[in-house]
Amino acid sequence: GGKTAEVRVFPPVPLDGWPKDLARLQVSGTDLDDPEPPAGADPAAPVLWMNPDLDMSAGKAMAQAGHGAQLAWWELSDGERAAWRDAGFPLSVRTADPSRWSGLTTGGLPVVRDAGFTEIAPGSCTVVADHPALRR
């Protein structure tokens, strides 16, 4: 016989409307205070550029980065995906320079737009997924 799997999907809801069991899975308490800024991103590897104009919690930023990585994956060919996987999925996450942000969002790279259910305004661009294979 065939194998079966069970999947439970929760539609996006405001935080105060979450089922209790789901609320426990929310990332919290992760506002980080790094004493040193991160090194520059490796231009030969993928970079997730975060919107410099949005003030997101660490948990929100983590979720947005995950969306950005997924969008980059969807845009890659099978060969490009295999090369990224074989390299160990190198990836940088950096806040974009404010002067570059507009160009990043309009340059044809995948852009994460937030639905606005939690911290930020609906339609806000949160992340641009910049993978070397997508700089065409």
N, C-alpha and C positions, 0 to 999 in steps of 0.2 A: 504494500500500500504506500500511498504518498505520505510525506511528512507534513505536519501542520505546525503553524506558528501562530502565536497570539500577539497582536499589536494593539496598544491603547493610544489613542491620539486625543490630546486636549487642545481645543481651539484657543487662540490667543485671547486672554481675558485680562482685565486690570488686576494688579497684584492683590487688591483686597477681595477679589472674587475667586481666588484660587482654592481648589480643594486642599484640605490640610496636609494630606500626604504629599501632594505635589509641591506645596510651599516649602516643605522641608528640603527639597532638592535644590532650592534657589541658592546661588552663590551669594554669600554675604560676608561682611566683616573683612573685606579684602581691599580697603583703601590703602594703597601702598605708598610709602615715603622712601623713595630710593635716594641715597645720598649722592650718587653719581649718575649723570646722564648716560644712556646707553651709547655704545660705539656706533659709528655710521653703519648703515645697512650695506650688505654686500650686493653691489649692482649686478653680479652674475647670478644671484639667487632671487627667488620670489620675495617680494616685500608687500605687506599689508599696510597701506598708508591710512592712518586714522585721521579723522577730521579735526583740525586744530581749533576749530571754533566751538566744538561741543564739549560740555563738561559731563562726561559719563563716569559712573562708578566703575570700579575694576570689574565687577561681575558683568555689567552691561558691555564694557569694552571686550571682555572675553567672548561673550556671545556673538558680538558683531564680527570679531576676528574669525570666529568659526564659520560664520556665514560667508565671509570674504574668501576664505580658503576653499570652501565648497564651490563658490562661483568660479574661482580660478580653475579648479579641477574639471568642472563641466565644460569649460572653454577649450581644454587641451585635447589634442589628438591622442589616440591610444599609445603611440610611440613617445609622445611628450609626457604622458602620465607614467609610463614605465620608467623613463629616464629620471623623473622626479622621485618616484618610489625607490629606485635602485640607489639614488644618492642619499636616501634616508630622509626625504622630505625636508630639506633645508628651508628655512623660512625666517624672515625678520618681521617684526611688528614695530612700526615707528610712527610717531606723530608727524604729519606732513608739515613742511614749511608753509606758513600761511600764504606766501606769495605763489606757491606752486599748486595749491589745493584746487583752484578753479580749473586749471589746465588738466590736472589729473582726472577730475570728474567728467571732463568733456572730451578726453582723448581717445575714447573707444575702449578703454579697459573696463572690466566688470566693476560695477558700483553697487554697494549695499545701500538700499533705501529702507529706513525703518518705518514700520507701520504706525508707530506712535502710541502704542498701548501702555508704555511704562514711563520712561524718564524724559523722552525728547519729543519734539514736534513731529507729527505724521509727515512722511515724505522726506525727512532729513537724510542727506547722504552721510553715512557714518564711516565707510571704509571703501578704499579703492584697492582692488587686487591687481598687483603689478607683477606679472610673471614674465621672465625674459622671452618665452615663446609667444607671448601675447603682444609684444612690442613690435607690431608689424608696420 
